[in-house]
Amino acid sequence: MTLLNLNLAELIPMEVSKYFMLNGCKVVTDSNEILKNGDVIKLTPKEKDILVFLYRNRGRTVSRSQILATVWGDSLGNDSGLTQAISKLRHVFGDDPKNPKLIKTIPKMGYQLITDSVSWNNSEKKRFNLVDRYNNMSAVKKFGIKSLIVLLIITILMMIFDINIRIEQPE
C-alpha cells in the first residue's frame, strides 16, 4: 500500500463496517450473514461484497462493470455470477425485480440500492456522509488531504523525537 493509494476506509475506522441494517434485516459483514426475523441466512463472500458495495453506493446507479471490477477485481469478471448473486440477494430480502423496493435494475446502466430500504442512526449517517464526500472529491483534493495527513504524522514524529533527545541529553 503506497501512501497515494490510501483508502479513506483504512484511515477512519467505521463501526458500520461490521454490520448495517437493510430492509429490516441486520447484515453482518464479518460473518457473511443476514439476520432476518430470527433466522440466519449465509451469504457467499461475493454476495456479501456485492451487497456492501451497493450499500456504500446507495442511492447511486452503479454499473455492472464497476461491481465486477470491485468484487471480482476485473471489469470483465463473472457476469453470470453477478446476475445470480443479485437474484439471490433479491430473494433473501423478498424483493421483486419488477417492483423493486431494495435493488433496482437500471436498464443498460446497472443497479441501484434504493435508499428508502436503508436505516441508520445519526452517527452512522454522519460517518457515511464523510466517506461519500471524500469519494466524490477530485483527485487533487484527495491528494491534498493525504499530504496533510503525512505532514501531520511527520510533525508528530518530529515532536516525539525532539522530546526524546531533550530527555536523554543532560544540560
C-alpha positions as CSV (number, residue, x, y, z in Angstrom):
1,M,0.0,0.0,0.0
2,T,1.6,3.3,-1.1
3,L,0.7,6.5,0.5
4,L,-1.1,7.8,-2.5
5,N,-3.3,4.8,-2.8
6,L,-4.7,5.0,0.7
7,N,-8.4,4.3,1.1
8,L,-10.4,6.5,3.4
9,A,-12.0,3.4,5.0
10,E,-8.4,2.4,6.1
11,L,-7.9,5.8,7.8
12,I,-11.3,6.1,9.5
13,P,-12.4,3.0,11.5
14,M,-16.2,2.6,11.0
15,E,-18.4,0.6,13.3
16,V,-20.8,0.1,10.5
17,S,-18.3,-2.0,8.6
18,K,-19.2,-4.8,11.0
19,Y,-22.9,-4.7,10.3
20,F,-25.7,-2.5,8.9
21,M,-29.4,-2.5,8.8
22,L,-31.1,-3.0,5.5
23,N,-34.8,-3.5,4.8
24,G,-35.4,-4.5,8.4
25,C,-32.5,-7.1,8.4
26,K,-29.1,-6.9,10.1
27,V,-26.3,-7.6,7.6
28,V,-23.3,-8.8,9.5
29,T,-20.3,-8.3,7.2
30,D,-17.7,-10.1,9.4
31,S,-19.5,-13.4,9.1
32,N,-21.3,-13.0,5.7
33,E,-24.7,-13.4,7.4
34,I,-28.1,-11.7,7.3
35,L,-30.2,-11.9,10.4
36,K,-33.9,-11.8,9.3
37,N,-36.8,-12.4,11.6
38,G,-34.6,-14.5,13.9
39,D,-33.2,-16.6,11.1
40,V,-29.5,-16.6,10.0
41,I,-29.0,-16.6,6.2
42,K,-25.5,-17.3,5.0
43,L,-24.1,-15.3,2.0
44,T,-21.1,-16.2,-0.1
45,P,-18.2,-13.8,0.2
46,K,-19.0,-12.4,-3.3
47,E,-22.7,-11.9,-2.4
48,K,-21.7,-10.1,0.7
49,D,-19.2,-7.9,-1.1
50,I,-21.8,-7.0,-3.8
51,L,-24.3,-6.1,-1.0
52,V,-21.7,-4.0,0.8
53,F,-20.7,-2.3,-2.5
54,L,-24.3,-1.4,-3.3
55,Y,-24.8,-0.2,0.3
56,R,-21.8,2.1,0.2
57,N,-23.1,3.5,-3.1
58,R,-26.8,3.5,-2.1
59,G,-29.0,5.9,-4.0
60,R,-26.5,5.9,-6.9
61,T,-26.6,3.8,-10.0
62,V,-23.5,1.6,-10.2
63,S,-22.6,-0.2,-13.5
64,R,-22.2,-4.0,-13.7
65,S,-18.5,-3.3,-14.7
66,Q,-18.0,-1.3,-11.5
67,I,-19.3,-4.1,-9.4
68,L,-17.3,-6.7,-11.3
69,A,-14.1,-4.6,-11.0
70,T,-14.7,-4.1,-7.3
71,V,-15.8,-7.5,-6.3
72,W,-14.0,-9.8,-8.8
73,G,-11.1,-7.4,-9.4
74,D,-11.8,-7.4,-13.2
75,S,-14.5,-5.4,-15.1
76,L,-14.8,-8.4,-17.4
77,G,-15.3,-10.8,-14.4
78,N,-18.0,-13.3,-13.8
79,D,-21.1,-11.7,-15.4
80,S,-23.4,-14.6,-14.8
81,G,-22.1,-14.9,-11.2
82,L,-23.1,-11.2,-10.7
83,T,-26.6,-11.9,-12.1
84,Q,-27.0,-14.9,-9.8
85,A,-25.8,-13.0,-6.7
86,I,-28.2,-10.1,-7.4
87,S,-31.0,-12.7,-7.8
88,K,-30.1,-14.4,-4.5
89,L,-29.9,-11.1,-2.7
90,R,-33.4,-10.1,-4.0
91,H,-34.7,-13.5,-2.9
92,V,-33.2,-13.2,0.6
93,F,-34.8,-9.7,1.1
94,G,-38.1,-10.7,-0.6
95,D,-37.5,-8.1,-3.3
96,D,-39.4,-8.3,-6.6
97,P,-37.3,-7.1,-9.6
98,K,-40.4,-6.0,-11.4
99,N,-41.5,-3.8,-8.5
100,P,-38.2,-3.3,-6.5
101,K,-38.1,-2.0,-3.0
102,L,-34.4,-2.8,-2.5
103,I,-32.3,-3.4,-5.6
104,K,-33.4,-1.6,-8.7
105,T,-32.2,-2.6,-12.1
106,I,-31.4,0.5,-14.2
107,P,-31.7,-0.8,-17.9
108,K,-28.4,-0.5,-19.8
109,M,-26.7,1.1,-16.8
110,G,-26.6,-1.2,-13.8
111,Y,-28.1,-1.4,-10.3
112,Q,-29.2,0.9,-7.6
113,L,-29.8,0.2,-3.9
114,I,-33.0,2.1,-3.0
115,T,-32.2,4.4,-0.1
116,D,-35.7,4.0,1.5
117,S,-34.8,0.5,2.5
118,V,-31.7,1.6,4.5
119,S,-32.0,2.6,8.1
120,W,-29.2,4.2,10.2
121,N,-28.8,6.3,13.2
122,N,-27.4,9.9,13.1
123,S,-23.8,8.9,13.9
124,E,-23.8,6.3,11.1
125,K,-25.3,8.8,8.7
126,K,-22.6,11.4,9.5
127,R,-19.8,8.8,9.0
128,F,-21.2,7.7,5.6
129,N,-21.7,11.4,4.6
130,L,-18.0,11.9,5.3
131,V,-17.0,8.9,3.2
132,D,-19.4,9.9,0.4
133,R,-17.9,13.4,0.4
134,Y,-14.4,12.0,0.3
135,N,-15.3,9.6,-2.5
136,N,-16.8,12.4,-4.6
137,M,-13.8,14.7,-4.2
138,S,-11.4,15.4,-7.1
139,A,-8.1,13.6,-7.2
140,V,-6.3,16.9,-6.4
141,K,-8.4,17.4,-3.2
142,K,-7.8,13.7,-2.2
143,F,-4.0,14.3,-2.7
144,G,-4.2,17.4,-0.6
145,I,-5.9,15.5,2.3
146,K,-3.3,12.7,2.1
147,S,-0.5,15.2,2.0
148,L,-1.8,16.9,5.1
149,I,-2.1,13.5,6.9
150,V,1.5,12.7,6.0
151,L,2.7,16.1,7.2
152,L,0.8,15.7,10.5
153,I,2.4,12.3,11.0
154,I,5.8,13.7,10.3
155,T,5.2,16.6,12.6
156,I,4.1,14.3,15.4
157,L,7.1,12.0,14.9
158,M,9.5,15.0,14.9
159,M,7.9,16.3,18.1
160,I,8.3,12.8,19.7
161,F,11.9,12.5,18.5
162,D,12.8,16.0,19.7
163,I,11.2,15.3,23.2
164,N,13.3,12.1,23.4
165,I,16.5,14.0,22.6
166,R,15.9,16.6,25.2
167,I,15.2,13.9,27.9
168,E,18.3,11.9,27.0
169,Q,20.7,14.8,26.8
170,P,21.9,16.3,30.1
171,E,22.0,20.1,30.2
